[in-house]
Each structure stands twice: as structure tokens, then as C-alpha cells.
């Protein structure tokens, strides 16, 4: 028997739900159910755990080891939950251990990336990170040994996943409540922005949509004879007069492992949900439909799952059909019968929203101030850049000006450069010298006339 199926039968809430819905092997169907199974591939259902992929891959690898699979077949629920089965990990093949080691290294690497992204988003990336200390917040693996998958890792994975899945439904209910409160908050804020006439019209329109949504056919209680007969007749297309609980169970045990898991149960409620919710209708909210489906599944688990292993065995199912509630159940109240929250809860939620809005406003103001400061600094830098450009331009002009005035050109440090005259200027020098000689001679006294009589 495959690991996933044995875990499901033993009722371990984690490795079971996952193993059942995500990793089951295709099985030949009976002739009565062949039309449904032809060409159908079982859907991989996500457990909702943030380490869902890691959990799936560990299960797949462990299934490949014959020794571990054999030990699991003889183990009971307590052996799995208390960690005794985890010690069998030391006896699996080297190839399996190597693959598990690699899976753990990949998971540690993924968690480190998540931690770094979280630290970056809070502007603490400059701090020295202690990876071992930070990884302790993830309980599904041993952070002290980050390179090898040991027995403690399997034990932590099973215990953590079991605990997380037990709390998963409660978390889903809380998320739905917050979703409904946010819808009401946005509705009220929208109406506040309208004038009186438009507000009255909009309130009337909204009330009409609510009334229309409530005008749906009667919903049968999940797990009642009326609800099961409806599935038998409309989904299975069988003669209602031939309804048989045992046959019904086997028809809807789609992987033929002897139990109905949560996904198989939720599939039974589709006909009832279609009476209330239609994605084409404005008044019908599909988020509410999924919450209704969860409530129906919890109702069956509460009344049928006597050993509380989150699975319904054939024996538990048949015993539930013998109860009085099976034939005469109470009328099922849909979500529209009462709000998911109280007015006090809504007021606290709105106060929380206001606090967050104020915090966002403060952060936005801080960012605007920083932006203005950056703009001012940018302007100062731009002015300084223009001054430098002007200085460079003036220096360039000074370097060119001396040559134009006939003065010796300036050197690299603006010093004057004197050069001897070149050969081509010799003619000009000779001309200058002749002119100077003529000027000197013109200033000398004139010679006396030659034939004047001499004085005595």
C-alpha cells in the first residue's frame, strides 16, 4: 500500500490530506463509475500551508523506499504522531537520504530568500543576519542542521503540519469574517459620499439585491438522506428508488482507498450550493459560497467522523445513516440567515482600519518631506554644476585671448610662454633696424658746407 494511502487510513491529519488529494496514483474505476473517470486526472489540491511543496516532495521521496513503506504499513496512528516512525528514517537507502538532504537545502535556501525580502521591506537589510536564529521561526524543519534531512526533520514536519492543518479551518473562518467586515465598511463609506437622494436610492437597490439572494430554494442539510439522494439522482444519474448508502459511499470514494477525505466530501455539496450561488448574479458572492462549503464539510465531520481523524470511513458513514438526524434533519441555515460578525467586532475592525490609514498617512507625509528635500538638494547640485561649467568656460576663453592680443600665449598654468623669433621674421627685423638707423642719423647735426671762407 502506498505511503500516502496508509497515512490516510491511519488518520494522520497532514501527510494524509496532502497524500490523498495531491499524490494519489490513478486507479481503474468500476464499470458504474467509468464514464466519470475516463480521461480525468486527479487534481493536485493545495493544503494551504506555506511549505506545501516541501511536504509533498518529502512524501514522494519517502514512498520510493521499500523499507520505510513496509514500516508504515505496520505502524499505528500514535507511532506516526509521537515520532517513533521518524526514527526509521535512519534505515532508508542512501539514495533516498541524499534526495531528502537536497530537498532540505532547497527549502532552507527558499526560507532565507523570504527572510531577506522581509528584512529588505522593513529597511533593516544593513543589519547582520543570524540565519540560524531567524530560521527558528519556521517550525517544520530543524534549523541547527541546514544541510541534512534527519529523523528530527521528519518528526517536526509531521507535528507542525498536523497542528497547522487543525488550525487551518479556524483561520479560514477568521479571514472570511474580516472579508465580510471590509465589505460592510466599504459600503458604509461609499454611502457617506452620496447626497441624501442618491444615498436612499442606493440603499434601496442594495436591499433589493439582498432580498433577491435570500429567495433561493430550500437547502438540504449536508449528510442527510435528502441531500445524498439528490446527488445520487442528479449527479450520479441513478434511480432514486435504488438508493443505497454503501454503494453511494463507494461511488464517491474516488480513489478507492476506503475513506472519504475532506475534498471528496466537499464535492458532494456542489448541487446544494448551486441553489444559493450563481457567479453570474450580482447579489451572489463566491467567497460566501466557499465559506458555505467549509461549513457543510465541518457539519459532516462533527456528526459523522467519530474518531476525529478528519476522514470518514465506510463504517462511520453507514452508522450515520442509522441516526434520527439522517432522515429528519434540522433545516440548514445558510450564511444569509445571520451576519458573520457583531456590530462591536465591526467597530473594532473599523478602528483598526483608521489606525492603519493614519500610519500610512504619516509614512506618506514623511516620504513627501524626503522628496522635497531631495528636490532641494537636486536644485543645489544643479546650480553648482552650472557654476563649474561657467568657470571652465571663462578659463578656456582666457587661454585663447593672449594669442589674439599679440602677447605670448599662456601655458597650462596660465603662465606666459616666451619663444625666440623664428627665421621667417628676419626680413622684418632688418627693416626695423634700417628705420631706426635713419631716425638716429636724422638727429645728428648737419656737416658744414665745403667751400665757405674760413674765419680768422
BANUMAR-906919 format. One record per residue (C-alpha): x, y, z; residue in one letter; residue number from 1. Coordinates in nm, 3 decimals. Last residue first. Layout:
<atoms>
       x       y       z aa   i
       X       Y       Z  A NUM
...
</atoms>
This chain:
<atoms>
       x       y       z aa   i
   9.019  13.420  -3.888  X 456
   8.716  13.254  -4.007  X 455
   8.740  13.027  -4.312  X 454
   8.551  13.106  -4.619  X 453
   8.278  12.856  -4.706  X 452
   8.363  12.597  -4.974  X 451
   8.254  12.265  -4.801  X 450
   7.934  12.346  -4.615  X 449
   7.935  12.231  -4.252  X 448
   7.800  11.881  -4.175  X 447
   7.446  11.868  -4.029  X 446
   7.397  11.795  -3.659  X 445
   7.277  11.431  -3.576  X 444
   6.903  11.367  -3.519  X 443
   6.831  11.250  -3.871  X 442
   7.102  10.990  -3.839  X 441
   6.932  10.827  -3.544  X 440
   6.597  10.806  -3.723  X 439
   6.758  10.655  -4.031  X 438
   6.928  10.392  -3.817  X 437
   6.594  10.302  -3.655  X 436
   6.430  10.252  -3.991  X 435
   6.709  10.030  -4.110  X 434
   6.682   9.815  -3.791  X 433
   6.309   9.769  -3.838  X 432
   6.361   9.653  -4.195  X 431
   6.623   9.404  -4.082  X 430
   6.388   9.262  -3.815  X 429
   6.106   9.214  -4.069  X 428
   6.341   9.027  -4.300  X 427
   6.447   8.800  -4.016  X 426
   6.084   8.708  -3.927  X 425
   6.075   8.381  -4.132  X 424
   6.362   8.251  -3.925  X 423
   6.156   8.231  -3.600  X 422
   6.172   8.470  -3.309  X 421
   6.258   8.313  -2.973  X 420
   5.966   8.194  -2.761  X 419
   5.821   8.335  -2.438  X 418
   5.536   8.145  -2.269  X 417
   5.330   8.337  -2.014  X 416
   5.193   8.139  -1.718  X 415
   4.823   8.037  -1.724  X 414
   4.902   7.702  -1.552  X 413
   4.881   7.504  -1.879  X 412
   5.078   7.773  -2.061  X 411
   4.961   8.116  -2.175  X 410
   5.042   8.251  -2.518  X 409
   5.287   8.539  -2.554  X 408
   5.106   8.863  -2.618  X 407
   4.994   8.965  -2.965  X 406
   4.642   9.045  -2.843  X 405
   4.479   8.736  -3.012  X 404
   4.735   8.497  -2.861  X 403
   4.659   8.635  -2.515  X 402
   4.273   8.569  -2.550  X 401
   4.263   8.185  -2.606  X 400
   4.359   8.072  -2.254  X 399
   4.136   8.335  -2.103  X 398
   3.839   8.197  -2.302  X 397
   3.900   7.846  -2.176  X 396
   3.919   7.970  -1.819  X 395
   3.589   8.151  -1.864  X 394
   3.421   7.836  -1.999  X 393
   3.553   7.618  -1.714  X 392
   3.425   7.866  -1.459  X 391
   3.083   7.876  -1.625  X 390
   3.060   7.495  -1.627  X 389
   3.154   7.483  -1.260  X 388
   2.889   7.739  -1.176  X 387
   2.629   7.542  -1.375  X 386
   2.714   7.224  -1.179  X 385
   2.679   7.411  -0.852  X 384
   2.334   7.531  -0.955  X 383
   2.234   7.175  -1.049  X 382
   2.363   7.040  -0.719  X 381
   2.163   7.299  -0.530  X 380
   1.849   7.214  -0.730  X 379
   1.895   6.843  -0.663  X 378
   1.939   6.908  -0.295  X 377
   1.614   7.099  -0.296  X 376
   1.440   6.816  -0.484  X 375
   1.580   6.557  -0.242  X 374
   1.445   6.759   0.050  X 373
   1.106   6.777  -0.118  X 372
   1.106   6.400  -0.166  X 371
   1.205   6.341   0.194  X 370
   0.918   6.559   0.304  X 369
   0.682   6.372   0.074  X 368
   0.806   6.037   0.210  X 367
   0.746   6.152   0.565  X 366
   0.398   6.268   0.475  X 365
   0.326   5.930   0.312  X 364
   0.450   5.749   0.622  X 363
   0.224   5.958   0.840  X 362
  -0.070   5.891   0.607  X 361
   0.003   5.517   0.609  X 360
   0.002   5.522   0.989  X 359
  -0.323   5.715   0.991  X 358
  -0.476   5.467   0.746  X 357
  -0.361   5.179   0.963  X 356
  -0.519   5.333   1.270  X 355
  -0.840   5.400   1.079  X 354
  -0.850   5.037   0.960  X 353
  -0.806   4.911   1.315  X 352
  -1.086   5.139   1.431  X 351
  -1.301   4.993   1.152  X 350
  -1.226   4.640   1.272  X 349
  -1.308   4.731   1.630  X 348
  -1.640   4.880   1.515  X 347
  -1.716   4.571   1.307  X 346
  -1.648   4.343   1.602  X 345
  -1.885   4.551   1.816  X 344
  -2.153   4.533   1.545  X 343
  -2.129   4.155   1.550  X 342
  -1.981   3.938   1.279  X 341
  -2.074   3.665   1.028  X 340
  -2.424   3.804   0.991  X 339
  -2.727   3.576   1.032  X 338
  -2.954   3.382   0.798  X 337
  -2.756   3.496   0.492  X 336
  -2.492   3.236   0.571  X 335
  -2.727   2.948   0.501  X 334
  -2.934   2.777   0.768  X 333
  -2.989   2.407   0.706  X 332
  -3.328   2.283   0.827  X 331
  -3.287   2.028   1.103  X 330
  -3.250   1.670   0.992  X 329
  -3.528   1.409   0.982  X 328
  -3.391   1.107   0.793  X 327
  -3.023   1.136   0.885  X 326
  -3.094   1.316   1.211  X 325
  -3.254   1.001   1.351  X 324
  -2.926   0.813   1.320  X 323
  -2.889   0.494   1.113  X 322
  -2.735   0.677   0.818  X 321
  -2.454   0.797   1.047  X 320
  -2.361   0.434   1.120  X 319
  -2.310   0.371   0.748  X 318
  -2.072   0.665   0.716  X 317
  -1.868   0.573   1.022  X 316
  -1.828   0.215   0.895  X 315
  -1.733   0.334   0.548  X 314
  -1.466   0.562   0.693  X 313
  -1.496   0.938   0.709  X 312
  -1.165   1.124   0.745  X 311
  -1.066   1.423   0.959  X 310
  -0.919   1.184   1.222  X 309
  -1.185   1.281   1.475  X 308
  -1.270   0.921   1.578  X 307
  -1.645   0.983   1.532  X 306
  -1.628   1.149   1.191  X 305
  -2.004   1.152   1.123  X 304
  -2.159   1.439   1.320  X 303
  -1.871   1.685   1.352  X 302
  -1.711   1.587   1.022  X 301
  -2.044   1.627   0.846  X 300
  -2.100   1.976   0.986  X 299
  -1.740   2.074   0.914  X 298
  -1.794   1.987   0.547  X 297
  -2.108   2.198   0.534  X 296
  -1.938   2.495   0.699  X 295
  -1.650   2.477   0.451  X 294
  -1.892   2.476   0.157  X 293
  -2.073   2.778   0.299  X 292
  -1.739   2.962   0.329  X 291
  -1.671   2.874  -0.033  X 290
  -2.011   3.014  -0.135  X 289
  -1.953   3.331   0.065  X 288
  -1.638   3.397  -0.135  X 287
  -1.845   3.339  -0.448  X 286
  -2.071   3.633  -0.362  X 285
  -2.422   3.623  -0.509  X 284
  -2.613   3.952  -0.549  X 283
  -2.452   4.039  -0.880  X 282
  -2.565   3.711  -1.034  X 281
  -2.350   3.540  -1.298  X 280
  -2.141   3.357  -1.038  X 279
  -2.457   3.177  -0.917  X 278
  -2.494   3.094  -0.550  X 277
  -2.789   2.965  -0.349  X 276
  -2.922   2.658  -0.531  X 275
  -2.578   2.593  -0.678  X 274
  -2.450   2.537  -0.325  X 273
  -2.680   2.237  -0.276  X 272
  -2.569   2.074  -0.601  X 271
  -2.200   2.132  -0.521  X 270
  -2.218   1.979  -0.174  X 269
  -2.085   1.632  -0.256  X 268
  -1.751   1.770  -0.380  X 267
  -1.687   1.895  -0.027  X 266
  -1.686   1.534   0.097  X 265
  -1.427   1.418  -0.155  X 264
  -1.208   1.715  -0.067  X 263
  -1.232   1.644   0.304  X 262
  -1.141   1.278   0.273  X 261
  -1.387   0.995   0.224  X 260
  -1.239   0.660   0.328  X 259
  -1.180   0.313   0.182  X 258
  -0.893   0.398  -0.051  X 257
  -1.099   0.381  -0.370  X 256
  -0.955   0.700  -0.525  X 255
  -1.298   0.848  -0.597  X 254
  -1.462   0.735  -0.274  X 253
  -1.776   0.890  -0.419  X 252
  -1.910   0.577  -0.584  X 251
  -1.804   0.359  -0.292  X 250
  -2.000   0.571  -0.044  X 249
  -2.312   0.576  -0.264  X 248
  -2.298   0.198  -0.296  X 247
  -2.291   0.167   0.081  X 246
  -2.569   0.423   0.126  X 245
  -2.806   0.253  -0.126  X 244
  -3.053   0.447  -0.338  X 243
  -3.242   0.215  -0.572  X 242
  -3.566   0.415  -0.576  X 241
  -3.372   0.728  -0.670  X 240
  -3.265   0.557  -0.998  X 239
  -2.913   0.671  -1.082  X 238
  -2.792   0.982  -1.259  X 237
  -2.477   1.010  -1.043  X 236
  -2.512   1.387  -1.027  X 235
  -2.887   1.437  -1.034  X 234
  -3.021   1.116  -0.873  X 233
  -2.747   1.011  -0.633  X 232
  -2.661   1.373  -0.553  X 231
  -3.024   1.443  -0.465  X 230
  -3.044   1.121  -0.265  X 229
  -2.745   1.232  -0.061  X 228
  -2.903   1.567   0.026  X 227
  -3.240   1.416   0.113  X 226
  -3.081   1.141   0.322  X 225
  -2.890   1.397   0.525  X 224
  -2.513   1.439   0.500  X 223
  -2.532   1.812   0.437  X 222
  -2.869   1.960   0.542  X 221
  -3.082   2.023   0.237  X 220
  -3.102   2.377   0.106  X 219
  -3.450   2.511   0.033  X 218
  -3.471   2.702  -0.291  X 217
  -3.342   3.059  -0.312  X 216
  -3.506   3.392  -0.235  X 215
  -3.236   3.512   0.002  X 214
  -3.025   3.647  -0.283  X 213
  -3.317   3.852  -0.413  X 212
  -3.372   4.008  -0.073  X 211
  -3.007   4.108  -0.051  X 210
  -3.016   4.257  -0.403  X 209
  -3.331   4.453  -0.316  X 208
  -3.161   4.589  -0.005  X 207
  -2.869   4.711  -0.214  X 206
  -3.100   4.891  -0.455  X 205
  -3.291   5.058  -0.170  X 204
  -2.967   5.174  -0.010  X 203
  -2.855   5.313  -0.346  X 202
  -3.178   5.506  -0.394  X 201
  -3.162   5.650  -0.041  X 200
  -2.800   5.750  -0.086  X 199
  -2.872   5.919  -0.418  X 198
  -3.139   6.138  -0.257  X 197
  -2.936   6.215   0.056  X 196
  -2.614   6.310  -0.120  X 195
  -2.353   6.041  -0.165  X 194
  -2.008   6.014  -0.004  X 193
  -2.140   5.856   0.313  X 192
  -2.292   5.574   0.107  X 191
  -1.950   5.469  -0.019  X 190
  -1.804   5.471   0.332  X 189
  -2.089   5.250   0.451  X 188
  -2.042   5.001   0.168  X 187
  -1.663   4.998   0.218  X 186
  -1.708   4.911   0.585  X 185
  -1.964   4.643   0.502  X 184
  -1.730   4.478   0.252  X 183
  -1.438   4.503   0.496  X 182
  -1.649   4.334   0.762  X 181
  -1.730   4.048   0.525  X 180
  -1.365   3.996   0.435  X 179
  -1.265   4.010   0.801  X 178
  -1.517   3.736   0.876  X 177
  -1.389   3.530   0.582  X 176
  -1.032   3.554   0.707  X 175
  -1.143   3.442   1.052  X 174
  -1.329   3.141   0.910  X 173
  -1.024   3.045   0.704  X 172
  -0.801   3.072   1.012  X 171
  -1.034   2.840   1.204  X 170
  -1.024   2.592   0.916  X 169
  -0.643   2.593   0.910  X 168
  -0.595   2.541   1.282  X 167
  -0.600   2.161   1.260  X 166
  -0.398   2.185   0.941  X 165
  -0.126   2.382   1.119  X 164
  -0.104   2.137   1.409  X 163
  -0.075   1.833   1.183  X 162
   0.173   2.014   0.959  X 161
   0.389   2.102   1.256  X 160
   0.385   1.752   1.401  X 159
   0.460   1.577   1.071  X 158
   0.735   1.817   0.959  X 157
   0.892   1.827   1.303  X 156
   0.916   1.448   1.317  X 155
   1.053   1.429   0.964  X 154
   1.315   1.692   1.046  X 153
   1.404   1.518   1.373  X 152
   1.479   1.199   1.181  X 151
   1.741   1.382   0.978  X 150
   1.749   1.575   0.650  X 149
   2.098   1.721   0.607  X 148
   2.234   2.062   0.508  X 147
   2.073   2.311   0.749  X 146
   2.138   2.127   1.074  X 145
   2.057   2.373   1.352  X 144
   1.740   2.496   1.178  X 143
   1.550   2.165   1.225  X 142
   1.246   2.178   0.996  X 141
   0.870   2.243   1.009  X 140
   0.892   2.502   1.287  X 139
   0.994   2.806   1.086  X 138
   1.062   3.082   1.342  X 137
   1.390   2.908   1.419  X 136
   1.517   3.010   1.075  X 135
   1.592   3.359   1.206  X 134
   1.825   3.232   1.476  X 133
   2.016   3.009   1.236  X 132
   2.035   3.281   0.973  X 131
   2.189   3.537   1.208  X 130
   2.163   3.847   0.990  X 129
   2.394   4.146   1.034  X 128
   2.187   4.457   0.995  X 127
   2.207   4.660   0.675  X 126
   1.893   4.498   0.539  X 125
   1.686   4.654   0.814  X 124
   1.472   4.872   0.591  X 123
   1.150   4.685   0.675  X 122
   1.097   4.560   0.319  X 121
   1.459   4.449   0.299  X 120
   1.416   4.242   0.615  X 119
   1.113   4.064   0.471  X 118
   1.287   4.001   0.138  X 117
   1.588   3.864   0.325  X 116
   1.366   3.635   0.530  X 115
   1.188   3.504   0.223  X 114
   1.519   3.439   0.048  X 113
   1.643   3.256   0.356  X 112
   1.329   3.045   0.356  X 111
   1.390   2.940  -0.005  X 110
   1.750   2.846   0.071  X 109
   1.640   2.641   0.370  X 108
   1.383   2.463   0.150  X 107
   1.642   2.389  -0.118  X 106
   1.882   2.253   0.142  X 105
   1.602   2.038   0.282  X 104
   1.516   1.893  -0.058  X 103
   1.884   1.816  -0.122  X 102
   1.912   1.627   0.204  X 101
   1.595   1.432   0.119  X 100
   1.746   1.330  -0.216  X  99
   2.065   1.213  -0.047  X  98
   1.867   1.023   0.217  X  97
   1.669   0.844  -0.057  X  96
   1.987   0.746  -0.243  X  95
   2.149   0.623   0.077  X  94
   1.860   0.384   0.138  X  93
   1.632   0.411   0.438  X  92
   1.742   0.279   0.777  X  91
   1.798   0.608   0.961  X  90
   1.449   0.722   0.857  X  89
   1.304   0.453   1.078  X  88
   1.345   0.700   1.365  X  87
   1.062   0.906   1.219  X  86
   0.818   0.624   1.287  X  85
   0.867   0.672   1.659  X  84
   0.777   1.042   1.623  X  83
   0.477   1.063   1.853  X  82
   0.232   1.123   1.568  X  81
   0.330   0.835   1.344  X  80
   0.360   0.574   1.615  X  79
   0.035   0.703   1.765  X  78
  -0.152   0.648   1.439  X  77
  -0.039   0.289   1.405  X  76
   0.263   0.147   1.226  X  75
   0.260  -0.188   1.043  X  74
   0.210  -0.043   0.695  X  73
   0.448   0.242   0.775  X  72
   0.730   0.002   0.841  X  71
   0.684  -0.153   0.496  X  70
   0.686   0.187   0.325  X  69
   1.004   0.282   0.508  X  68
   1.176  -0.037   0.397  X  67
   1.055  -0.013   0.034  X  66
   1.191   0.341  -0.018  X  65
   1.021   0.525  -0.308  X  64
   0.738   0.650  -0.090  X  63
   0.985   0.852   0.116  X  62
   1.072   1.061  -0.193  X  61
   0.710   1.142  -0.276  X  60
   0.632   1.230   0.084  X  59
   0.928   1.469   0.106  X  58
   0.820   1.632  -0.220  X  57
   0.468   1.694  -0.097  X  56
   0.582   1.850   0.231  X  55
   0.830   2.079   0.053  X  54
   0.557   2.190  -0.187  X  53
   0.314   2.270   0.094  X  52
   0.563   2.472   0.299  X  51
   0.336   2.780   0.315  X  50
   0.050   2.550   0.408  X  49
  -0.273   2.594   0.211  X  48
  -0.307   2.219   0.163  X  47
  -0.302   2.264  -0.214  X  46
  -0.508   2.012  -0.408  X  45
  -0.349   1.850  -0.709  X  44
  -0.640   1.749  -0.928  X  43
  -0.687   1.385  -1.022  X  42
  -0.673   1.338  -1.394  X  41
  -0.990   1.253  -1.584  X  40
  -0.973   1.095  -1.929  X  39
  -1.238   0.839  -1.842  X  38
  -1.311   0.860  -1.467  X  37
  -1.667   0.987  -1.478  X  36
  -1.777   0.749  -1.751  X  35
  -1.617   0.453  -1.570  X  34
  -1.819   0.489  -1.249  X  33
  -2.060   0.201  -1.298  X  32
  -1.785  -0.002  -1.466  X  31
  -1.558   0.019  -1.167  X  30
  -1.264   0.252  -1.194  X  29
  -0.901   0.170  -1.267  X  28
  -0.675   0.363  -1.033  X  27
  -0.462   0.673  -1.092  X  26
  -0.200   0.715  -0.817  X  25
  -0.275   0.957  -0.535  X  24
  -0.039   1.245  -0.476  X  23
  -0.239   1.558  -0.421  X  22
  -0.568   1.465  -0.268  X  21
  -0.472   1.173  -0.053  X  20
  -0.112   1.247   0.024  X  19
  -0.191   1.602   0.121  X  18
  -0.479   1.514   0.341  X  17
  -0.275   1.230   0.478  X  16
   0.063   1.383   0.542  X  15
  -0.129   1.616   0.743  X  14
  -0.410   1.482   0.954  X  13
  -0.266   1.146   1.038  X  12
  -0.570   0.921   1.016  X  11
  -0.419   0.577   0.991  X  10
  -0.608   0.524   0.668  X   9
  -0.468   0.844   0.521  X   8
  -0.117   0.759   0.623  X   7
  -0.151   0.420   0.461  X   6
  -0.277   0.580   0.142  X   5
   0.006   0.831   0.118  X   4
   0.266   0.568   0.186  X   3
   0.148   0.341  -0.093  X   2
   0.000   0.000   0.000  X   1
</atoms>
